Amino acid sequence: MADVDILMVGHFARDQVVVDGQSSVMSGGAVYFGSIALRRLGLQVAVVTRLHADDLGLLREISDEGVQVFARTAAATSGIANYYTSADMERRICRPLGFAGAFRASEVPAISARVQVAASIQAGEIDLDLLTYLAARGPVGLDIQGFVRVREGDELVFRPRPDLAEGLALVTYLKVDRAEAELLTGETDLAVAAHKLSGYGPREIVVTQSSGVTVLVEGRVYTAPFSPRSLEGRTGRGDTCFATYLGGRLTMGPHEATRLAGAVTTLKQEKAGPWRGSLEEVHRWLTSTTA
């Protein structure tokens, strides 16, 4: 038995979200949105993160959910200003607000996990050496934004790293969004893009966009829609989708895990902050959409 189901390594963030000129500051990062959603699904989760000492109290929101938190202090807390530029909130401009520094293997606790997730929000958090270390511990999930979202001056731009192919060869589960998939493959058809990305080595590819999630596993494509009644909780969409898909795959086949991720992500987008629903709520939603 593993000590936890999923171990997530990534920066906790204090983000600025700007929609139609209206700005708000909120907690963020894949370790924030993903870990809470996983706990609500009943999974055991640990988070390794870095942030400024003044912000350590913000982690209580995660630990109160039952997540094991291993935090190191840093010179700054990471953050990103997200300016959404389309009505469906598919496209955004990202500007850096802070950076908590690179993780080291010595910061990862000696606990076992069924899946370890490289949940970085921008390049520089997790390098190839750490990714190699995580892969030696077991299956790795990677959000590609931590490899291609690069800081240049006061902007965050998408730019593939020179060691991208080497890094992806270590990954079992890869998550990209539509913009990233198009950048990396030149393809607008998400199924075609996923097939190209699988050529780097990942066994399962998860691609998100405003209308839903597309998953490629062993040559088969699975899809599930996002159909939220509002986009109040748009920020954290991809983080929630990937985490809940990974959580589902621990006990389900890819079809069921994709449907689970689609349902949770739909419900998450209707309210700001992490998804704090229940499995019963998810089952009701799934039943109503297939009735």
N, C-alpha and C positions, 0 to 999 in steps of 0.2 A: 504494500500500500504506500502511495506517495503521501508526503506530509500535507501537500495542498494539491488541488486540481490544476490551478493555473497560477504561475508566477509572472508578474508583469514588471518590466524594467523601463522606466521612462520618467521624464520630468512632469511634476505637478506644475500647473501653469495658472497665472493670473492674466486672463485675456481681456481684451477690449473688443466688443462686437458692435459694429456700426451698420445699421440698416436704415436706408432712406434718411440719412443724416442724424438718426437717433443713436446715441452711444450709451453703452452700459459696460460695466466691468464685472467679470464673473470668474469663478474657478473653472479650470479646464484641464485639458490633456487627456490622452487615452487612458492613463492609469486612474483618472478620476471618473470619467464616464463609464469606462469598461468595467472597473472593479465593482462598482456599486450595482451595475446591471447584473453582473455574474452572481453577486451575493443574493440578489432578489430571485435568481433562478435556483438558489440553494447550493451553490458551489463554494468550495473552500478556496480562498484567494489570498495571495500575498503580493505586496507592492514594494518595489525598491525605487526610491526617488531621491531627488536633491532639490533643495530650495533654501532661501534665506532664513536665518534663525527667527526673524520677526514674523514669518509666515507659518511657522511650525504648527500653530494652533489651528490653521485651516485644515490640517490633515485629520482633525477629530471627526469631521464629517464622513471620512472614509472609515476610520477605525470604529466609529459608532455603528457602522453597518456590519461589523465583524470581520473586516479585512485586516490581515496582519500587515503592519506598515513598518518598513525599515528605511529610515530617512537619514540622510547626511546633510549637514548645513553647507551652504555655498555662498559666494559673494553676492549673488542675486537670485531672485526667483524668475524662472523663465516666463515669458508671456509673448503673445502675438496679438496684434491689432488686425482684425478680420473685417474688411470692407466688402460687403456683398453687393454685386454689380448686376444681378439679373433677378427677375421676378420670382423664378423658381429657386433662387439661392443656390444655383449650380456652380456659378463662377464667383470668385472672390479675389481680392487683392490682399496680400498678407504682408505686414510690416512688423519687424521684431521689436519687442519692448524690453526684453532681458534674456539672459542665458545663464543657466545654473551650472554649466560646465560638463565635462565628460565623465562618464561612469568608468570605474575600474572593476576588474573581476573580484578584487578583494571586498568590494561593497555588496556583492551578491551573497546572501546568507547560505549556509550549508544545509539547506532544506531541499527535499526532492519535490518535483512537480511533474505532472503528466504532460503539460505543455508549458514552455517558457515563451513569453511574448516580448519581443523587442518593440516596445511601445513608445518610441521616441517621436517628438513632434517636429524636430528639425535636425539637419545634419550636424554632426559634432558630438552628439550625446553618446552614441554607440558606434564604436569603430569595428573594423573587421576582426581584430583580435578578440574583442569581447563577444562578438557574434559567434566566432569560432568556439569560444569557451562555452557559451550557452548551448550551442548545437551538440557539444560533447556530453552535455547533461541530459539531452533528450530532444524531442521534436520542438522546432522553433516556429513561431508565428511572427511575421514581420509586416508592419505597415510601411509601405515604400516611402512615405513622406519623410521619414527619418533618414533616408538615403539621398533624396533628390531635392528637398527643400533647403536651399543653401542661402546663408546670409551674405549679402553683398551691400556694404554700406548700411543704409537705412531701409533696405528692401530685402524681402525673402523671395528668391526666384527658384524656379524649377530647373535643375541642372543635374543630369546623371553623374554619379561619381565614377572615377576611373576603375575602381574595384567593384563596380556594381555586379558584374557577372559572377565574380568570385564570391561575393556575398550571397547572391541569390541561390547559388549552388548549395548553400548550407541550410536553406529554408524549406520547411515542409508546407506551411500555410502562408500565402502572400496576399496582402490586401492592397488594392489600388483604387482610386476613384477615376471617374471618366476622364478628367483632364490629364491625370498622370498616365493612364493607359494610352491615351492618344499621343502624349509626349514620347513615351518609351517605345511605342510600336508603330506610330504613324497610321494606326487603324481607328476608324470611327465605329466600326461594328465591334461591340464589346466581346462577343464570343470569339471572333477572330483574334482580337487583341489578347484575350486570355490564353488562347492556344499558343500564340507567339511567346508570351511570358512564361508559359510552362516549359518552353524549350530551354530556359535557363536552369531548370532543375526543380522548382517547387511543385509538389504533387497536387496542391489544391489552390486555385486562384479565386479570390473574392473581389468582385468589381462592383462598386457602388455608384449610383447616379441618382438624380432627383426622383426618378420614377420607380426605382427599385434596386434589387441586387441580382447580379449574375454570377454564378459559381461554376467553375470547371473542375471536374474530378474524373480522372482516368478517361478523358476524352468525351465525357458526357456533360451536357450543360443543364444547369438547374436555375430557375428564376423564381423570384417572389416579388410582388409589388410593394411599394410604399404608397399608402393612400391616407395620409393624415388629414384631419379636418382643418388643421392650421399648421403653420410653420414656426410657431412661437419657440419651439425647442429644436430648431434646425441645427444649431451648433452642437457638435458631438454626435452627429448622425453616423458618420463612418466608424467612429470609435465604438459606438454601441453595437452597430451591425457586426463588425468583425469579432468583437468579444463574445457576443451571444452566439454567433455561428461556431466559434471555437468551443464554447461551452456545450453547445448542442452536439457537436461531433464526438464528445466523450462518451455519449450513450446512444447516439442516433446515426442513421445513415445520412448522406449528403442532402437528399431531398427533404427529409424532415428538418434537418438543421437549417437549411435555407429558408424554409417556411417559418421556422421559429424566429430566425433573425429578421425576416421581413415583418413579422407581426410586432415584435418588440420595438423595432426601429420605427414603425408606423406610430405606435403609441407614444414612444419617446418624443417624437417631433411635435406632438401636440402640447407639450408642457416644457418650459425652460428648465434646465438642469438635468441631472441624471435621471434615468428611468427608475422609478420606485414602485412599479406595479407588482403584480403577482402572476404566477403561472395560471391561476384560474382566469385572470383577466385575458391572458394570451389565448387560452383555450376558447374562451367565449368569442374573441375576435376571429380566430381561425374558423370556428364553427359557423359564425355569421357570414363569412366571406365564401364558404363552400356550400352553404345551404341552398 
